[in-house]
Amino acid sequence: MSTHRREGFVLATAVGIVGVTFGVLADAAGLSLTQVVVMSALVFTGASQFAAVSVVDTGGSGIAAVGSALLLAAR
């Protein structure tokens, strides 16, 4: 196996693990598949996605979730 292929496989595995983790947390927070897909398409920082799901999971409003994601992304 070439070095590039091996490095690509390692990166794809790591990204896949983060994606599955986000999906599990979003499902546990009660988000629909549509909401998760739209969030993944619009939010480009993983930390902001996890923060927004955390806010929703603890009973925060959608506005609070968007606000926390924007503040985290603005850093």
C-alpha positions in Angstrom: 0.0 0.0 0.0 1.4 3.4 -0.9 2.1 6.1 1.6 -0.6 8.4 0.2 -3.2 5.7 0.2 -2.4 4.7 3.8 -2.5 8.4 5.0 -5.8 8.8 3.2 -7.2 5.7 4.9 -6.2 7.0 8.3 -7.8 10.4 7.6 -11.0 8.9 6.3 -11.2 6.6 9.4 -10.8 9.6 11.8 -13.4 11.7 9.9 -15.8 8.7 9.9 -15.5 8.3 13.6 -16.2 12.0 14.2 -19.2 11.8 11.9 -20.7 8.7 13.6 -20.2 10.4 17.0 -22.0 13.5 15.8 -24.8 11.4 14.4 -25.3 9.5 17.6 -25.3 12.6 19.7 -27.7 14.4 17.4 -30.0 11.4 17.5 -29.9 11.3 21.3 -30.7 15.0 21.4 -33.8 14.4 19.3 -32.8 16.0 16.1 -34.3 14.7 12.9 -32.3 13.4 9.9 -33.2 16.5 8.0 -32.0 18.8 10.7 -28.7 16.9 11.0 -28.1 16.9 7.2 -28.9 20.7 6.9 -26.6 21.4 9.9 -23.8 19.4 8.3 -24.3 21.2 5.0 -24.3 24.7 6.5 -22.0 24.5 9.5 -18.3 23.9 8.6 -16.8 23.6 12.0 -17.2 20.4 13.9 -17.0 22.1 17.3 -19.9 24.4 16.4 -22.0 21.4 15.4 -21.3 19.6 18.7 -22.0 22.8 20.7 -25.3 23.4 18.9 -26.4 19.8 19.6 -25.3 20.1 23.2 -27.4 23.3 23.6 -30.5 21.6 22.1 -30.0 18.5 24.2 -29.9 20.5 27.4 -33.2 22.2 26.6 -31.9 25.4 25.0 -33.7 27.1 22.1 -32.8 26.9 18.5 -31.7 30.6 18.7 -29.4 29.8 21.6 -27.9 26.8 19.6 -27.3 29.0 16.5 -25.8 31.8 18.7 -23.4 29.4 20.5 -22.3 27.9 17.1 -21.7 31.3 15.6 -19.7 32.5 18.6 -17.6 29.4 18.6 -17.0 29.7 14.8 -16.1 33.4 15.1 -13.1 32.7 17.3 
